[in-house]
Amino acid sequence: MTSSPTLALTLPQTVVVTGAASGLGYELSGLLLEAGCAVIGVDRAAAVADLAGTAGYSHVEGSVSDEGTWRGVEALLEAAGATSLGLVTAAAILDVGTILETSKQMLARTLDVNVVGTALAIQALLPRMIANGGGPIVVVGSVSATFAEQQLSAYSASKAAARALARTVAMDHARQGIRVNVLSPGPMMAGLFKRHLESAADSGKFLATRANRQPGGAILDPRQVALSVAYLLSDGAGAFIGADLMADGGLSTSFDFRTGAEGASID
């Protein structure tokens, strides 16, 4: 054989991706464009130059928690006549601090983007998706929604709320062809983890410790996680409705990953 076997999966013709200007949203947008999808990116920041210069990419600049942003997205979809549509809600903010260090304003801002922004995105696209006969929605969660992580009280609470929102929408609209799932990444070398890394007293030590905690020995590349999101968007994931898939490189598989450095009998 001269080539490796492959399996073709079908993606929506158009995918709306929030948080498209950085991190996972940016990585996913590029991946979907490579696959031939049209992508509408949504971000409070302007479009990244390499995406903006790619055929098939459109950008709506604005907060996901602003209803005006979603009117802009709806106008683009109407003009394009999109009949095969998917949604990925990757936009999120993260503030590092214990609950005693989290102001009411910080908490409200986190919930506004991570929960309200997710809800508004689904509200805006769901009627068109139902009219199309269905479509996939991937809500980007976090392992922190299930497993407590120090100094991330507001972020963890917001991701748990987003997961509950997604799973309820999945049940409410499954009979209309809407397939909603949650993808919960672990640490990856993208915006939010990098921000957590930069807040550490010793960033190098923090990174080494966190990488050593991963069964694979490294922090995930965001493209690995983007590929997992693309799978959930595809027809290959048709058996998943309301699932929460941990894309964490095995981090949450065990309560403890031993390397031998702690004196365990591990080679």
N, C-alpha and C positions, 0 to 999 in steps of 0.2 A: 504494500500500500504506500502511495506517495503522499497522502494527506490524512489528517486525523478525522474521524467521524464527527459530524456536527448534527445538531438538532435545531431546526428553525422554529422560532416562536413569533407570534403575531402581536404587534404592539398597536395601541391606538394611533390614528393618523395625527392627532393633535394632543399634546400634553401640556397642561398648565403646571408650572413648577414655581412654588414660592421659595423665597430665599435664594434666588438664582444668581445673585451677585457674589456669592462666596460659599466656601465650604461644600457640603454635600449637594446643595442645590445647584451650585455652579458645575460641579463634577458631573452630576446627573444630566444637566442640560446639554453639556457637550456630548455625553454618551448617546443620548436620545437623538441628537442631530446627526451623529455619525450613523445611527441606525436608520435614518431617513424620516424620522418624525418631525413635524412642525412643533416648535416649542414657544409657548408664551411664558416668559419669565416675569416674575413679580418680585420687586424688592424696593425698599426705601432708598437704596443706592441706585445710581445709574447703571446701565448695562455694562458689563465687562467688555472691553474692546474686541477680544477675539470672538466672543459670542455675537456681539452686535454686527460684526462683519460677516457672519455666516448666513447663507441663504436658509430661509425657513425659521429664523429666530425673530421674535417680536418681544418688546419689553414694555411693561407698565411700571412706572416709577411711583411708589407710594407705599404707605404702611398697609399691611394685611388687615389691620384692625380698623381701617377707614373704609366705609361703604363706597365712597367715591372711587377708590382704587378698583373695586370689583365692578363698578359700572363701566370703567375703562376696559377691563378684561372682557366683559359681556359684549361691548361694542366691537372688539376685535373678533370675537367668535362669531358674532352675527355677520360681520362683513365677510369673513372667510367661509361662512356656511358650514362650519364644522359638524360633521355627522358621526365622527368616531373620536371620542373624547376621553381623556384620562386626567386625573388630578393627583399631584403630589404636594403635600404641605410640609415643606422642609424648613420654612422660616421659623426662627426661634431666637430668644435672647437668654443669656445666662449671667446672673450676678453671683459672685462667690461671697459667701458669708453665712454665719450661723443665723438662726432666727432672731437673736438679739442684735445682730448687725444689719438686719433687713428692715428698712423703713416701710411704712405703709405705701409710699409712692413707688418704691422698688417692687413691692409685691403686686401692686395694681398694674404696673407696667409689664411685669412678667406674665401675669394672667391675661392681660389685654392682647399681647402678641401671640403667646403660645396656645391659649385656649380660645379667646374670642376671635382671633385671626383665623384659626382653623375652622371655627364654626361658620364665619362669614364666607370663607372660601367654598365650603361645602354648600351652603345656602345659595350662593351665586351660581354654581355650576350644576347643581343637582337637577333642576327642572329641565335643562337642555339635555343632560345625560339620560333622564327618564324618557324624554321625547325621542331620543335616538334609539331607545330600546335597551339602554343599560350602559355600563362602563365601569372601569376600575378606579378606585380612590385608594391612595396609600398615604396614611397619616404617619409621619416620622415621629416616633416616640423616643424612648431612651431606656436603657437598663435601669437607670435611676428612678424610673416610675415604679419599679418593682422592688429593687434592692436599695436600701438607704445608702446615700453617699454623703460623707461629712461635708459641711459648708455649702451644700446645694439644696437647702430646704425649699426655697421658693421654686426653683427650677424643677425639682423632683415632683413637687405637688402639682405643678402645671402640666407636666407630662403625664402624670397619672390621670388627671382630669381629661386631657386630650385623648387618652386611650379609651376611657369610659365613653366619651362622646362618640368616638369612631365605632366602637362595638355596638352602641345603641343604634346609630345610623345604619349600620350593617343589617341589623335585625328589622328595622323599620322599612327598609327599601330593597331587601333581597329579592322579593317577588317581582320587583320592577326591573330586575337585571342589574342592579347596582351591587358591585362587589367591593366592600370596604375592608381593608386590612391595615394592621399596624406593623411597621418595621421598627424595631428598637435597637439602635446601634449601641455598641460599647464605645470605648475610647477610640478615636480615629484622628489622624493628623490633619484636622480641619479646624475651622474657626473656633468652635466652642471649647474643644479640648485644648487647643493652643492658648486660649484665653485663661483657662484653668491653669495651664502649665506656666504661663507668664506671671500668674499671681503667687506662685510658690516661692518660698524663701530661698530655695536652692533648686532652680529649674532642672539642672542636669541630673541631680540626685532623684528628683521627683519623676522625671521621664524614665530613668533607668529602673526605678522601683516598679513603676506602673507597667513598663514593658516586660519585666521579669515575671510579673503577676499573670501575664497572658500565657496560656498553654503553648501558643506558637512562638513565644519569645519576642514579639514585636507588636507595637501599636498598629492597628489596621490602617491601610491606605484607603482614603475615601472612595477610590474607584471600586474597590472590592464591595463596599456597601452600596454604591450606586448600581452595580450590577445586580445586587439583591433586590433593590427597588424596581429595577427594570423587569426582573422576573415576576414580581407581584403585579406589575402592570400588564403582563403578557397573558395570552390565553392558556399558557402552560400552568398558570396558578389558579385555574378555574375551580379547583377543589377547596380553595381557601376563602372563607367568608367569616369575617370577625376575628381572624387569627391575630396573634401577637407573636411575631417571629423575632427571636433574639439574634441580631447580626453582630455578635461580640467576640468572634474568634474563640469561642469556648469559655470565655471568662466566667459566665454564670452556670456552667455545667456542674462545677464542683464547689463545695464550700471553701476549698483550699487547694492550690496547686503547688506542690513541693518541688524544689529544684535540687535539693541536696545541701544547699548553703546553710540551711537551718539545722543541719545535723541528722536529717532523715537518711535512711538507707536507700537513696536514689542515685543512680549513676548519671 
